């Protein structure tokens, strides 16, 4: 595939990435999504919109976030040097605000009064509640009861920011069910609200829209690595659930001689329900109005999934990731729950950084990759901080001693 003019090629006019993606919508929502698509495509070229977004990123979010050379971690690990793109230092503590402020600004230009979304680990919910407060909009966040109990600090933050948190009590009570619930709420109020999807998933235009708002991560990181080291990294690693943080950082390196690695949650085993590795074990299918690699049960329905990271326990994956997997441009590997927690504690002790459990998957993979490479540089998208995970970690793993 030619990556030199990639962003003008993908997605195509049907919202597809080489057959993945699209918009499998009920008839009443087709004109609604067409309106969003047309508005976004116009605003993406509008200087006033772009200048307002740039100002928000600089003066409100605190961008650019730095790239940090993890010298202690690199020395203890041996092999290639490890660098961290510090999205944990973005306002609200994760990369999610990059697209939430963009979605909120889009809602403002569309004249909507309410933002509706799902959340797993709560970072998207917190970021969207933040955007709603900033733009003076209502906010409704759907979250599975299991995740509400597991990520209670983020639930408190959402409520403090003025959001209504809707507990989801059916099924596994986690991310997939939260998406179902949020989508139903949006269908009932599509004229006055906008569904702000939390990753590069869902019907067109959201995989494109979220990717574009997250591209700032990769653009910054590429420039920062050249400034820091005089060269591009040899490899870039990012965790992949839906895949927004990964697409954000991968996007800047697609046309470079840089290896890209997406890291899926392998959980605690290889059976259905023990992991959330859609790329490794899934087959093409339709979920939440788009086509992607999907973990499926015997009836072709989305299968139960598991990950220690609430933000990664989704039975599908972004359609752009599916295309990049098939094309061989990105290599997708995995990290188990135990491997993830080992990396979590290493980064805490060696660098004084408490990472999100989601991000720790990428840290583990980068450590193993660096050992094999022996020399060079590995850049990790440290997509979020671990404050939200502390109660869960301490209750289940103690202090890593």
Buried (B, 14 or more C-beta within 10 A) or exposed (E): BEBEEEEEEBBEEEBBBBBBBBBEBEEEBEEBBBEBBEBBEEBBEEEEBEEBBEEBBEEBBEBBBEBBBBEBBBEEBEBBBBBBBBBBBBBBBBBBBBBBBBBBBBBBBEEBBBBBBBBBBBBBBBBBBBBBBBBEBBBBBBBBBBBBEBBBBBBEBBEEBEBBBBBBEEBBBBBBBBBBBBBEBBBEBBEEBBBBBBBBBBBBBBBBBBBBBBBBBBBBBBEBBEEBBEEBBBBBBBBBBBBBBBBBBBBBBBEEEBBBBBBBBBBBEEEBBBBBBBBBBBEBBBBBBBBBBBBBEEEEEBBBBBBBBBBBBBBBBBBBBBBBBBEEBBBBBBBBBEBBBBBBBBBBBBBEBBBBBBBBBBBBBBBBBBEEBEEBBBBBBBBBBBBBBEBBBEEEBEEEE
